[in-house]
Amino acid sequence: MATEHSVTTLHPLEVKVLLGFSSGGNITPERIVEQLGFNLGQANQAVSWLVQKAYLNEKDRTVKVSYELTELGAAYRADGFPEERLFRCVKEQGPQRLPEAAKAVGLEAKDIGSAFGALSKAGVLQMDGEKRISIAADSLPPYCDVIRGLLDTAAPEQRLEHDQLSDEEQQAIAGISKKRGASAVAFRIVEREEVVYALSDTGAAAVAELQQQGITGDEIGTLTPQMLKSGSWKNKRFRGYNVNTPPARVLLGRRNPYCEYLDWVKDRLTALGFEEFDGPLVETEFWNGDALFMPQFHSARDIHDVYYVQEPTHAREIEQPFLDNVARVHENGGDSGSRGWGYQFDHDFTKRLVMRSQGTVLSAKQLRDAKIPGKYFGIARCFRYDQVDATHLSDFYQTEGIVLGEEVNLRNLLGLLEMFATEIAGATEVKYVPGYFPFTEPSVEVHIKHPVLGWFELGGSGIFRPEVTKPMGIDVPVLAWGLGIDRMALMHLGLNDLRELFSGNIENIRLRRGN
């Protein structure tokens, strides 16, 4: 029986898979590796080719969940997780206050506080009237033994399969694992799809034809000088050539369409009188959060899951008088008219180095040197731990900007947002939604409607709070926005997935350019 593709032109990997599973059964890359001795790359490639030629059909697809030990988890495995370390510390050194215990075990106050809360609830630790922690039970609760077992089990393989864990282990690991922001937990949740294939009717016909023609997959594809010299080719069978293979194209080099779009946006904003600003990819916690009135050690800080720099960990100093001004605003409001956050500002934490998580960092720094009136913008590359999908990336670009002046107001801001949504992004449906950001009041989110993805947020904006502007010496209203320029390009370039902007598939990029 003839097939759509000539079996004589099949790659040896394809031939061996077809013949190896000719009797039926489930086909997966892992089974191919096990039965045929392929490496995983060869197995995946063979499956991809055979599916493309309709020789294999998808039979089943399931999502497998596993847990991968993080660096923090490895540290917990070696030194003990917070509950273990706190219990050991109090048992060995006697009653003490939480700050003392945190310093003794080398953990942050919030981690020790959470550990005490859990152990107190379990009746293992207690706190007296002088706020000293003491032992109330001789041993840790059972859930700690489960967590210790999980950490020890994960050590050799660095990964645990969800369906191989007991109900008790699944419940315990749920509290110490995350998809996003996994640097702060012991385990990172990893989801992967497992696809099972089977021979299609076309594939079965191809198997029959391979067997009829005696094709085994061991045929020679290239005639070498050594084979000619030894004469070994005489007893070999050669693969057929596919004369229908198209010739190579001559392709001219040209710029990536997304890079051209970024330059186009810069030209548009510059033509409107905006001055461009820029800054380093590595920033301090001071500029990335503190200068934006985001409180230290507060849940509002979780708006951004940052990447920390391993070496060096801290900047040498923060520019004055801005450090002192911002510290006063956090502690008591300074001269901003606010009561501040009411805590003691940590001058060591503020020097911590991170990868820039938001373009608003550049706007805050520009306030130091801004002219009044003035208009400024920047296109900033940002880094934030996120679950990657069609509208989210962990490495992305934002267009950031500020407008300063005595007369600027919310109406002006809405006009700018409409320009970005309709002219820069090319959206026809736009809506504005009230939002919350620690550094602006009022705050507005702008949403646009994509023809395929539907409504999604383009970005946030608002009027900087006095707690942000006063420490930088600015005493006039400041409009601010931070918009996802990747998402604007998604609409403008007619794409359906942000990952296509950074695709390594050159052919797709050429098609987008019409080449």
N, C-alpha and C positions, 0 to 999 in steps of 0.2 A: 504494500500500500504506500503510495507516494505521500510525502509530507510537504508542508509549505516551505520549509527550509531544507536544503539538501544536506543529508547526514554526512556526506563526504567532506563538507567544509566545517563540521563541528570541531571545536577545540578538544584536544585530548582530555582535558578536565571534564568537559561536558559529557563526552562519550563514557568516561569511567563512572560518572555519577549515574547516568541513565542505565548502564549495564549493571552497576552495583546494586541498584534498587529496582531492577526489572521485575522482581517478584512482588512488588508492592511494598507497603509499609510507610511509616512516617519518615519524612525527609527533613532534617535540620542540619545546619552547618556543623553542629557538634557531633551528630551521628556520622556525617561524612568524614570528619576528622578521625573519629574512632574506628570506622570500618574500612576506610580507604587510605588512611595514612596521610591525607592532605594536611597542610597547615591551615589555620583558621582563615587566613586571607584568601587562599586558593578556594576553600570551601564556599566562602561568601561570594567570591567572584563567579564561581560556577553556578551557584543558585541564581544569582542575578541574571546571568546570561540565559539560563534555561527558562526562568519566569518571563523574561522579555520575549522569548520565542514561543511562549505558550506551551512549553513542554511540561512545565510544572504549574499546578494550581495551588493557591493558598487554601489550606484545610482548616486551620485554626489559628487564632491570635489571642494571646493572653498577656496581661501586664504582670510582670514579676517585680516584687518589692524586696529590696535588700537594704542592709544597713552597713555603712562603711565607717570604720573608726577614724575620727578626726585627730588632728594634732593634740587638741585638748583631751580627747578620749585616751590617747596614748599616755598623756601626762597623768590622767586620772588612774589609768591602769598601773603606772609605775609608782606614783606617790600617794594615791588614794583620792577618791572623789570627795567633795566637800563634807558630806555627812560623816564619812570615815575619819577625815582629818580633824574635824571639829570634835567628834566624840573622843578620839585618841588624845587630842590636846587637853580637853577638860579632865579626862580620866587621869592623865599623867601629871598635869600641872595644877590641878585643883580649880575651884570656882574662879571665874573671871568674866569681865565684860566683853561684849561683842567686838568692839574695836581692838581690844587687846588680843582676843582670839584670832581675829582676822590677820593681825600683824604676825602673830606667832606661827600660823600655818601658811602664810604667804598667799592668801587669797583676798580678793576684793570684798569690801564690806557687804555688797549686795548678795554675793554668793554665800557668804557666811550667814547672812540674815535669812536667806531662803532655806539653808540647811538647818538652822536652828528651828525655823517655823515647822519644817517637816518632822524633825525629831521631837519637838515639843508636843506636836499633835499626836505622835505615836507613843507619848509617855516616857521617852527615853531621857530627855533633858528637861530642865525646869529653870525658871528665873526667879530670884528672890526679890525682896523689896528694894534692894540696892542695885538692881538690874545686873546681877552677877549670875552667870550660867553655872549650873551644877548638874551632876549625874542623878537621874531618877530611876534608872534601870541598869542592870549589869551588862546588857548586850544590845547591839543594834537591832532594829526591827527586821522582820523577814525580807522586806522589799530590798533592803541594802544587800543582803546575801545574793538576791537575784541579780542586782546590778553588778556586783562584783563578779558573779559568774559570767555575765554577758561580756564584761570587759576582758576577762581572762580568756574566754572562748574566742573572741575576735582577734586576739593578738597574732596568732600564726597566719591566718588567712586575710585579716583586715576587713572581713565582710561576713555578715550574717544574713541568711535567707529567712524572710518573714515566715514562710510556710513551714519552716523547720523548727520554729520556736514554739514553746508551750504557751498556753493562754496567759499564764502568769508572767512569762518573759515578754510576750507581746505587750502586755499592759505596762510593764516596767520600762521597756525601751521606748514606748510612745512618749514618756515624759522627758527623755534625754536625747531626743532626735528631732531633726527638722530638715525640710527641703531648703528653705531660705535661711540665711544667717546661721549656717551650720557651724561656723567657727566658734560659736558661743555654747555649743552642746557637744556631748560625747560622740554622737553618731550622726552621720549625714544620710538622709533617706535617698536611695537611688532607685528610680523606676526604669525598667527596660521592657520592651516588647519582645516576646518570644513567639516566633511564627513557625508553624509547622506546614510543610508542603507535601503534596502527593503527585504521582504521575498523572498527567491529564490523558485524555484519549489520544491527543496528538503525540504526547510523549510515548505512550505505549506503542503507537504505530512506528515512531522513530526507533524504538528499541528493536522491534521486529525487523526493520530494514537494516539496522546495524548488524544484527545477528545473521541476516541473510547474506549481507555483503562481507561478512567476516571482519568487520572493523572492530578493533579492540581498544583503541586509545593509545596504543604503543607505536603508532605510525610515525614516521620521520617527517618533520616539518621543514628542516633545513639541511641541505647537503654541505658537509664540511670538507676541507682539504684532507683531513685525516681519514675520512671515510673513503674518499677517492683513492688515496694512497694505499690503504689497506684492502680495498675492494669489499668492505663490509656492507656497502650499500646494495650489493647484488641480491642479498637475501632479505632485504628489508622492504616494507611497504611504505609508500609515501602518502602524505595527506594531499587531498586535492586543493587546487587554487580556486578562489572565488573570483571569477572574472567580472562579477557585477559590483565589486567593491569600488566606491567612487574615488576619483583621484583627489590628491591633497589640494586644498585651497590656498591661495596666497592671501594672507591676512595682514592688513596694515595696522600698525600700532596707533592707538588714540586714547584719549583720557577716559577714565571711568566716569560714567554718567552721574554718580552721586557726588564725586569731587567737583564736577562742573556745576551741579546744583548748589553746593555750598558756596562756591565763588559767586554764583548768580545772586544768592541771598545777600552776601556781603556787599555786592555792587548796589543792590536795591536800597539797603539801609544806609550805605554811605551817601547815595544820591539824595536821601531824605535829610541829610545833615547830621547823621549819627557818627560819632567817633568810635573806633574799634579799640577794645581792650583785650588783654590776654594775661595768662599767668601760668605757673608751674602745675604739673600734674600731681605732684606731691605737696600736700598742704598740712598745716597744723590743725589740731582740733580747735584751736582758737578761731581761725578764719572759717573752717568748715562748719562750725556750729556755735561756738561761744559768741562770736561777734554778731551772729544772727539771732541772739537772744534765745538760743536753744539750751535749756538748763542741763548742766552736767548731772549724770547719774539719775536721770529722770526718764520716764517712759516716752516722753516726747522725742528723746534722742533716738529712739528706735525707728523713727521715720526713715532713717537711712542706715542700712547695714553696710558699714564701711570695710574696706580692706586696709589692714594695718601694715606699716612698713616694718620689716624685721630688723634691718640694720642700715642706718642708725634708727633707734626707736623714737628719739626726741630731738626737737630743734634746740639750738643753744639758747636762744632768747626770742622774746616777742617785742615788737617795736613799741616804744613808749611815745606819748602817754596813753596810747590806745589800750594797752593791757590793763592799766589801772582803771581807766574809764569803764571798760567793759566789766571788770571785776566788781566795781561799785554798783553798776546797774544790776548785775545778777544778785548781789547781796542785799541791797536796800533800795535799788532804783536810781541811785545817783541823782543827777539833775534832770532826769527824764520825766519827772512827774509821776513815776510808777513806784510801787512798793517793791519791785524786783521779785526774785524767787525766794528770798529769805533763807539762804544757806551759805556756808563758807566756801568761797570760790577756790578751786584746786589749781594752784599755779603750776604744778607739775603735770597734771593731766592735760592742761591746755596746750602744752608743748608737744604732745604726742603726735607723731607723723602718720598721716593716712593718705590713701589715694583719694583725690578729689571726688566726692560723691554727688555734688550738685554745682551747677554753674553759678548759683547765687553767691558763692564764695568770691567770684570776680567782681560782682556788683558791690559787695561789702567793702572790698579792698579799694575799689575805684572811688568810694565816698571820700577817702582821705585827700584825694587830689582833684575832685570834681569841681568844675566851674558852675556858677549859678547865674543864669539858667544854663542847663547843659543836657545833652542827649548822648548816651553811650550804649554800646552793644558789644557782645562777644559771642563766639561760637566755641563752646567748651566741651572737651572730651571728658566724660565722667565715668566713674566706676562704682558699681553698687551690686552687691550680691542679690540676684533675682532669679526667679524661675524663667528660663528663656522660652518664649513662645512667639506667636505672630506679631505681638505688639509690645514685647518686653525683651530687653537685652541686658546683660551684665556690664557691657562696655558700650557706651552710647554717647551721642552728642546732644547738647542743648544749646539753644540760642537764648542768651541772657541779655537783659538790658535794664537801664534805669533812665528816667527823665526827671530832672530837678527843676523846680521853679516855684515862685510864690503863688502862681495861679493854677497850677496843674491839679486835676481832680479825677474822680472816678470816671466821669464821662470821657475824659481824654484817654484813660486806660482802656475802656471798652472799645473806643475807636481804634486803638493800636491792635487790640486783640482781634478785632474784625478784619483788619488789614492782613494780619498773619494768617488767619483762617481762610479767607477768601482769595487773597492775591498771592500769598506765598505758598500756601498749601493747596489752593484750588478747590476748597470745599464749597458746596452750595447750600448745605444745611449746617447751621451753627447754633449752639445754645450755651448760656452762661449759668454756672451752678455755684452757689455759695460754698466756700471751702474754709479750711483751717490750716494756717501755717504759723508757727511761733513768732515769725518775724514780720508779718504784715497784718494790718487791720484797717479796712475790711479786706477780705481775701476772696478771690474769684477764680474758679476753674473754667477753662474754655473747652468745650467738647465739639467734635465734628463727626459727621456721619460718613463712613466709608461705604461704597456701594456693595462690598462683600462682607467686610468685618463688622459693619454696623457702627453704632456710636462708640467712641472711645475718647478718653481725655487727651487733649493736646498738651496741656500744661497748666501751671498755676501762676497766679499773679496777685497783686494787691498794692497797697500803699504801705511803705516801710513804717514800722512803729517807731516812736521817739526813742525807745530803748536801743534801736539799731542805729539811728542817725545821729543822735546827740553825742554818743561817745566818739564819733568820727568828726565832730565839729560842724555838722550840718543842722540847720535850724529852719529848713523849708520842707514842704511836702516832697516826697520822692516816690514816683511810680516805679514799680519793679515787676518783671516777669521772667519766668524760666519755662521755656516751651521745648518740647521734644522735636528737634528739627529732623530726626530720623522719621518720626511719624508724619511730619509735613511732607517729607520726600516720598513716603509711602503713598500718599494721596497724589502728589504732583506727578510722580513717575508712573502711576497706574499699577502699583504692585499690591500684593495681598499678604506679604509676610516681610517683616523687618529684616529677617536673615538674608533675604535676597539682595539687600544693599551691600552686604559684605560677603557675598557668595564667592566661593572659589570656582564655581562653574562658569568658565569664560564664555562658553557657548550661549548660556542664558543672557549674559551681559551683552554679547554681540547682537542677539535677537532683540533685546530691549533698545539697542541703538539702531536697529533696522539694517544691520550689515549682513 
